[in-house]
């Protein structure tokens, strides 16, 4: 690129620096806030990214690229989108205001184009990995899917402390993704401090061990020319051997003190002579000439990125570059004063009184902004093809079966009865496919891989699971990393909005590990990923496995998670109806995710008392997908009502029978989704399924039981003001028989009967 062109980029970079800093300044000083709370923002973190992002948006990117921007650089993204005509000026004063620019890039909530939400540190950085895999999957199954370019992550070096980053990098599939490019803003600062160690070499080795191309942009061309002068070798050695803290301190020195401090206590004559030959102000600028701020060097590096493997570029920067706060250890949330903003405006060629002024019409900068606006404009991906998901598959479950085993059968039935729906299903798991009953599905649909792989066990007659890896497969297997699983599921669940191709992702994992994957799962939903998460096996019902594998809090997690409906069906037919309904809600503009909590406990399906008459059966189905149904008793006659969820229902039903034999009128209710019942309750106690199951005109004491924390169902007392005993699991379990586990936690038959009698007696 010619020097003149780099000059235009530098002019734009100066304007982006001004705009991004002003966006934060306006939010804190230009808006009246009666609360007196600091609005906040990250001027320094934005400043270190300006040159990298200008080089990308104004030279390197095209409309096919997708890019994740580090959370604290959101003002830079908005400033660039404004300059290229993708954000109205009216939004520039709305950072962190209602209906305005979000605090961190948000794909669904920001008014301008954002490819990935990045509020969760480390999680947003890995999202492009899963988006790249999702795009490859979609292209393999739908060849007319629009082509994608590179999947780029811009992240701070402190984000590399996050374990989620390394779990993603270590996945074997990732090393084959040549469309991945990461650029690390290596400014050597975190929120509270200067990072104490020089880590780039170690990080470089870790990426290379995972198969990545690595590039390091440490010094700009100006200082590199100084290194070629007599004494330059010593200067470079001096700079590269000092600690991060010492280097940052040099940035804060008055120009007059810099030469002596830079030369060190006992400099060589050559180093001393070189330092003294450079004017102090020029010397101060020279030591700030880092690779991440050299626009020409950045462009050259982008031209050398590999296409056969992922690439990471370590770009050294100064946090707060060209701001009065640059390099200060406490600059993370520091805000410029009014006087400092005036000085910055002068430095950047901007107008403090007209902060959002555009470049002069037809100037070189204006022409480049307009050209990039056209280059980066994307066509609308369009709506995905219409899909009708059946409400039922019509194959009765007559033998005792667990909901986990029923999951495998339902997927097999789906292939036969609704192949067009089955073609859109993609399952994934973290090395637990067979133990979560996906074996039959995998045998029918195969495992997906970017390239067909030879199956060395195809002639093994004893093999039950046919692990055929082909690009037409519909199961994706990951390593033992639940964070990766939910990240991939989320991106598979965004293909309808990114590429106009609907998928139905179903991710299975051991239910106790839902908590381990909670942050990235929630992040994926927040970012618009619609998927179905299946946690199985669940609860202390998995008694022999012991306390470490017994999930207690997951029912509450499901109820509390926004953008998701939580289900815990007890019977196989209930699961079929719930799963089909959940599938119908995935991959659409008004869609939602789902979480199903399943069990390995085999249950007699006759206990569901499923109506045979078609109209009554359809009524039962509607109640199941609404959140629950009455399985016994008459609400107008109930002296006590037992309410159960999931695998505990046989005990609830048997306890109801014992109480009935004792002469009491007892009702039994099976909830398939406490989540949906709670939502109905929030609309009013007599509303929807809540009012249907617990009619206000017929109050009765309640005993609630589930294999999870009892507070999950305690809200039911608020529907009618009923007295309640909530039974559940409040302590760690231990290895035992099922009966012993239920007795240990007070959720067995005797405990239910005792709780009901206590309420009746009182």
N, C-alpha and C positions, 0 to 999 in steps of 0.2 A: 504494500500500500504506500502511496506517495506521501511525502512529508506534508503536502498541502491537505491531503485527505485526513491524515492524523490530526492536523490542526483543526479541522472542522469537528472531529470527534472530541478534541479537547475543549472546544467551545461549548459543545453540547454537554460534556461532562461537567463543566463549570455551572451551566444552567441547571442540570439535574441536581448537583450538590445544593445549589441555592433553593430549588423548589422543595426537595426532600426535607431540608432543614426548616424551611418556612412552613411546611405542612404541620410539623410538630410544634413549631413556635406559635402558629395560629391557634392550634388546639388548646394550648396552655395560656396564651396571653391575649388572644383575640376573641375569646368567647366568655361570656359571663357564666360563672358556675356558682350558684348560691350555696352549694354544699361546702365550698372551700377546699375540696379535694384536688390534689394534683392530677391532671389528666394523664401526664406522662408521655412517653415516646422514646425513641432511640436515635438521636441525632448522630452520635459517634459511631454506633454500629452500622448505620446507613452509610456514613461517609466512607468507611473502609471498602464498601461494595460498589461505589459509584462507577469507578473506571471499569471494573469487570463487567458490570451490567450494561454500561454504554457500549463497550466493545461487542457484547453479544447482540443486543437489540438493534443497534444501529449499523451492524456490519454482518454478523455471523448467522443469526437465526433466519428461518423462513417459516411459513405458515404451518408446516408439518411438525415442527419441533414442539415439545412440551417441556415446561421448565418449572421446577420447584424452587421458590425463593426463601431464603432463611427468614425466620419470623421477624427478626428485628430490622430487616431491610425493607419492610413493606412500604415505607414512604418513598423509597427509590422506585419501586415498581409502579406506584401510583403517579409519581412525577413523570416517568417514561411514558406510561399510558396516556397521560395528559398531552405530552408533546407530540405523540403520534396520533392524536385525535380519537382515542378510545376511552377518554374520561372527560366529561364536561368540567369546566373550571369551577362551577358551583360546588363541586364535591371537595375541592382542595382545602376548604376550611372546616370540613366535617370529620376529621380523624377522631375516632372514638366517640362520636356523637350518634344518637339514635338515627338509624336510617342512613348513616354515612359510611365513611371508610372504616373498616374494622381495624382493631389493634394489630392483628396479624393477618397475613393473606388468607382469605376465605373464598373458596370456590363457589359457595352458594350465597354468601351474604354480601360480598363486595359488589359495587356497581360496575366495576371494570373487569376485563378478562383476567382471571386467575386460574391457572391450570391445576394447582394443588394447594389445599389448605395446609398450613405449616405451623399452627399454634403449638403443637406438642413437639418439643425439642427432640430431634433425632427421628421421630416418627414420620414427619413430613419429608425429611431428607430421603428416606428409603422408599417412599411411595412411588417415585418414577421407576424403580426396579420392578415392582409388581404391575405397574401400568404397562411396562414393556412386555412382560410375560403375557399379560392379558391381551395385549394387541396381537402378539404372535399367535395366541390361541384363537382369537377371533378370525384372524386372516386365514388360519389353517382350516377353519370350519365354514367361513363365509368369504370366499375369494374376492367378492366385490366390496369388501371393507376398504375404506379409504386408507391410503398409504400413510404411515407415520414416519417421522424423521428421527431425531435424537430425543432421548429422554434425559434431561439435564437436572442435576441437583446443585444448588448453590447453598453451601452450608458453612457455618462458622467452625473454626478448629475446636472450640469447646464442645460442639455437638458430637465430636468423635469420642467423647467420654461415655456416650450413651451405649448401653449394651445392645439395644435394638439395631444399631448400625452394624455391629460386627456379626450379629446373628444373620442379618441379611447378606452381608458380603461373603460369609462362609458358605452359603447355600451353593451346592455344586452347579445348579443351572445358571447362576448369576455370572460365572466366569465365561459363559458363552455369548453374553449379550453385548455385541459390539456397538449397539446403539446407545449404550449408557455412557454419560459423561458427568463426572462430579468435579466441581471446582470448589476447593476449600479456601475460604477467606482466612488465611493464617495470620491473624493480627496479634496473636500471642496474648490475648486477654480474654478472661471470662467475665462473669457479672461482677464479682467482688475483687478480682486481683489480676496481676500479671501472672500468666501461667509460668510456673517456676522452672520447668525443664525445657530443653531444646528437643522437641519430640519428632520433628519432621522425618529424621532418618529412620526411627523405629516405626512410625506410621507407614512410611514408604515400603519398608520391608514387609509389613503385615498385608498391605494391599497386593504387593507383588506375589506373595505366597498364595494369595487367593486367585492369581491369574490375571491381575489388572496391569495395564500399562500405567506407569507413573511418570509424571513430569513435575519438575520443581522450578518455579520462577521466583528466585530469591532476590536478585539484584537487577535493577534497570540498566539500560544501556549507558546512561550518563555516568553512573558510578563505576560501571564495568570498564569504561574508558579510563577512569582515574586509576583503576587497579592495574592498568597496563603501564602506567608511568613509574619512574624510579620510586621505590618505597610503597608502591601499590600492593605488592604481594604481602608486605607486612601489615598494611592497612586492612586488607581483606581478612588476614589471619586474626588481627586484633578484633574486628567486628564479629567474626564468626565464632570466636572462642569466648566472648563475653556472655554473661547470662542474659536472659530476656529482661530481667529487671534493670540491669545496668544499661542495656540498649534503650529501654523506655525512658530511663532517667536522662540520657543524653538529649532526648527529644524535648525535654522540658527546661533545658539550661538556657540562660541568656547567651547570645551569640559570643560575647566576649569570654565566657568561661569554657566554651566548647572545645577549642583547640587543645588546651592542657588536659582536660578530662578525656578527650578522645585519644590523645597520644599515650596516656597511661603514665604510670609512675616512673618507669625506666625505658623509654622508647629508644629504638635504634636511631642512629643519625638519619638514615634514609626516611624513616617514618616521620620523625620530627620535621625534617625539611619539607616533606610532602604536605603535611598538615599546615605548616606555616606558610606554604606557597598559595594556599587557597584562602580567599577572603572569608571571614567568619560567617557572614550571611550566606555566602555560596556554599560553605562547608556544611552549614545546617541543612540546606536544601539537598546537598549531595547525599548525606547519610539517610535521608528520607526516600531516596530513589530506589524503591523496592519494585520487584517484578510485577506485583499485582496492581501497580499504578502506572505501568509503562504500556500505553495503549498499543503501540506497534509490536511490542514483545508479546502481548496477549494475543493479537491477531495471528502472529507467526505460530504461536503455540497451538491455536485452534486448528490451523492448517496441518498440523502434524499428528492430530489425534487418530488413533488406530480405529479400524472398523471391524476387526475380527475378534476383539475383546474389549471389555469395559476400560475406561480411562479415568484416572483421577489426576487433577492438576492442583498442586500445592502452590497457591499464589500468596506470597508474603505481602502483607499490607500493614498500614498503620491505622489503628482504630481512632477514628476522628480525624482522618487526614484532611488537612487544609482548614480545620476548625480550630478555634483557640483552645479547645479541650484535647487536642490530639495527643495520644500517648499517655494521658493521665490515668493512673490506676482506677480512679473513681469516676471515669467519664461515662460509664455505661448508661446511666439515666440522667446525666447532667444536661441542663438546658442553657442555651446561650442567653445572655442578657440582651436588653434592647440595644445597648451600645455595641455589643459584639455583633448583633445582627446588622446594624448599620455598616460596620466595617466589612462584614462578609459580603454584603450587597456590592460594595465598591470593588472588592477583590474579584467577585464573580461577574461583574459587568451587569448587575441587576439593579432594580429600583425598589428600595425599601417601601416606598409609598404605592407602588404598583407591582406587587410581588409576583403576580401571575401573568405578567406581560409575555406575549409570544415573541419569537424571533422576527426581525423585520421581514416583510413579505419579499419572497424571491431571493433572500440571502442564501448563501451556501447551506447554512444550518437549517433554514426553513425548507429548502428543497430536499435535503436529506430526510428530514422528519416526514415530509409528505411521501417521499419515495418508500420509506420504511413502513408507513401506514398502509400503503397498498400491498407491499410485500408480505406483511404479517396478517392481513385480513383473512379470516378463515370462512369457508362456506359452512352453512348450517348443516349439521350431520343428518337432520331429518328425524322423523319419528320412527321407532322400530315397528316392524310389521305387527299387525294385530294378532293376538293370541288368545284362544279360549282354553282355559284350564278346566278340566272336568271337576265337578264337585264331589264325585265319587267314582271309584273304580269297580265297585259292584262284586267283589269277591269276598265272601264272608270269612271271618276268622272264627273257626269253630274250636280249635284245639288251644290248650294253654300256651301262651306265648308272651315274651317280654316286649316292651315297646322298642327296645334296641333291635331285637331280632325282626320285629315287624317293619322297621325302617328298611331293612334290606329287601324284604318281600314287596313292600310298596313300590320301591324303585324298580324292581323286576316287573311288577304288574304294569307300571307306567310305560315301560318299553313296549309292552304288548298292546295296551289299551289306548294309549295316547302318545304314539311315537313322535308326533310333531312337538309335543311338550318335552318328552324325554330327550330329544335332540338338542334342546337348549340347556339341559341340566349339565353342570360341571361340578363334580365333587372334588374335594381336596381334604387332606389330612396330614398331620405331622407324624408319620410313621405309625399310625394306628388304624389304617384302613380296614384290615381284616378283623381286628378286635373291636371295631365299631360297626361290624356287619355290612361293610361295603363290598365284600368279596364277590357276591353274585353279580352286582352291578359292574364291577371291574371285569369279570369274566365275559360279560356281554358287550361292554363298551370300551374296554382296553384303557391303558394308561397313556396320557398325552406326554409327548416329548417334542422338543423343537425339531429333532431329526429322528427318523426311524432307527431303532437300536436292535441289534441281533439278540434274540431270545435263546440263550444257551440252555435253558431248561424246557424247551418246547417238547422234547422227546422223553421227558420224565413222566412215566405213567403214574407215579405216586403223588404228583403235584396237584393240589386242589385249587390253588389260586394261579390263574394263568396271567402272568405279569408281562403282557405284551405291550411294549412301548413304541407307539406310532404317533404321527402328527395328527391322526384323526381320532385319537383316544379322548375320553371324556372324564378322566380322573387325573388329578395332578397331585403327586406325592412330594411332600417336603421333608426336610430333616426334622429332628425333634426340637422344634422351635415354634411355639404357639403364636408368638408375635408375628412371625413370618406368615403363618397360616391366615390370621385375620387380616393382615395387610394385603395378601393376595386376594382373599375373598372380597374385600372392599373394592379393589380395582376391577375384578371380574364383574362386580355389581355396578360399575359405572360405564360399562361399554355401551349401554343403550344411549347415554347422553354424550359420550365422547365420539362414538363411531356410528351411532344409529343402529347398533346390533344388540338385541336383548339376550342376556344369559340369565340362568337361574343357578347361582352358585350355592352349593350346600357344603359347608365345612364341618367336619366332625372332629371332636377332640374329647379327651377325658374331662368330665365336668369339673373336677376339682381345680383344673388349670384354667378355667374361665377367668378367674381372678388374675392369673398371671398375664393373660392377654387383654385385660380389661381396657387399659389406656388406648392401645392401638385399635381395638375393636370399636370403642366409642369414637375415636378420631375418624375412623373410616365411615361411620354412620354420619357424623357431623359433616364430612366432606362429600356426602351424597352417595356413598357406596351402599347398595341394597343387596343383602345376602341373607342366607339362612344359616344360623349357627346351631349345631346340634351338640349338646353336652351330654355325654353318656360314657360310662354309667355314673349315677348320681347318688349322693347321700349315704347315710349309714346302712342303707339297704345292701350296699356292697360290703357287707360285714366282714368277711374273712380277710379283705385287703387291708384292714386296719385304719387307724385314724388319719394317716397321711393321705389316704385316697378316699376320704369321705367328705363330700362338699356340704357345707352348712349354710353359707350366705348367698349361694347363687340364686335361689328363688327371689330374694330381695333385690339382688343386682338386676335381674331381668325386669322386675316391676319398675325399677327406678330409671332404667336406661331410656333416654329420649330416642325417638325415631325407630323404635323397635317394639314389637309385640312379643311378650314372653308366654310360652305355653308349657304345660306339664300334663299331658293326657295320661290317663291311667290305663286305658284299654286300646287295643290295636285299631279298632274301627274309629275311635276318637282321634288317634294319631293320623290315620289316613285323611280324615276330613280336615283336621287342622293343617297338615302339611300341604295338602292341595290348595287350601285357602291361602296359606302363606306364599306358595308359589305364584298364585295369581296376583299377589301384591308386589312382586319383585320386578324391577326393570321397567318402570313406568314413571311419568312425571309426578304423580301423586302417590307413589309407592312407599313401602316401608320394609324394614328388615324384620327378621323374626329370630327368636331364640327358643329352641325346644330342649327341655330337660327330660332325658329318657333314663330308663332303668334296665338292668339285666334281670330283674325279678320276673319270673314267669307267672302269669296270672290267668286264672280260669276266666275265659271270655264270657261265659254264661252269666257271670256276676254283673255284667253291664246291663242285663235285662233289656236288651235292644228290642224295640217294637218290630213286629213283622209286617204290620199293616203299612203300606207305602206312605200314606199321609202322615201317620204318626212317626214313621222313621225319618221322613224329611223334616218334621218338626224337631226331632231329636238332633238331627244334623245342624239345623240352624242354631239351636241352643249350644251345641258343642263349639261352633265357631264364634259364638257370641261370648263364651266364657264359662258355661257350666249348665248343669241340668240336675233335676231332682231324680233320684234313683229309687226312693222309697218314701212312703208316708204322704199325708195330706197336710198342706201348710195350715189349713184352717183348724186342724186338730192337734198339731204338734205341741207336746209338752216340753220337748227338748229337740233341738236339731243338731245333727252331727254333720260337719262339713269336712270333707277330705280332698286331698290333691295327690295325684300320681300313684306311685307304687304302694302307698299306705291304704288304698281303698279297700282291699279285702278285710283288713282289720276294722275299718269303719263300718263296713256292711255287717260283719259278724257281730260287732258290738251293738249295732242297731237291733239285730235279731235277738240278742240276749236281753236287751232292755225291753223289747216288745214282749218276750216271754215272761218278763217280770210284771207285766201289766201296764206298761207305759206306752203312750202314743209318741212314737219317735220318727222323725224325718231324717233322711240321709241325702246329702247333696254332694255331687262330684263336680268340683271345679276343674275345668280344663285350662283356664287362664285367669288366675287372680288379678293379673294385670288389667284385663278388659273389664272385669267386675269392678275394680277400683275406679277405672275411668268412668264407668257408668254411674258409680256412686258419687263421683265428683260433679256430675251433672245434676244430681238430685237423688235422694234415697229411693224414690219411687220410679226412677228412670231406667228404661231398657232392661237388660238382664238382671241388674241388681234388684229392681222392683219385682221382677218376675220370680226370682228365686227366694227373695225375702220380702214378701208383700207387707207393706206398712200396717195393714189392718189386722195382721196375725202375728204379733211379736211372740218370740219364744227364746229361752236361753240357748246359747250356742256353745258347742264344743268343736273347736277347729283343730285339725291334725294334718301335719305334713312332715315329710322327711327333709327338714330344713329349719331355719330359725323361725320360732313361733310368731314373731312380730309381723311376719309377712301377711298373715291373715287377721291380725288383731283389729284392722280397720273395720271389719265386718260388724263389730259392736256398735259402730257409729251409724249404721243404716237405720236402725230403729231404736237405738238406746238399749239393746239387749244386754243382759248379763252374759259374760263370756269366760270360758276357760280355753286358753290357747296352748295347745300341746305341740312340741317340736323339739329340735335339737339345739342345745345351747352350750355344749361342751365338746371337746375333742373325743373321738371314739377310740376303739381298740379292736383288735382282731377278735372275732367271736362268731357264734352262729347268728342267723337272722333273728331268731326269737330272743336270744340274749341281748342283742343290740337294741331291739325295740324295748325290752324291759329296762335296759340300762338307761335309756334316754326318755323313758316314760311316754312312749308312743304306741305301745302294744294294746291288745284288746282289753286287758284288765285295767290299764290306765285310762282308756277312753270310757269304759263303763263307770269307773270310779268317779271320773270328772263329771259325767252326766248325772249320776246319782247325787253327787254333792250339790249340783245346781238345783236338782229337783227337790232335795230336802230343804234347801235354803229358801 
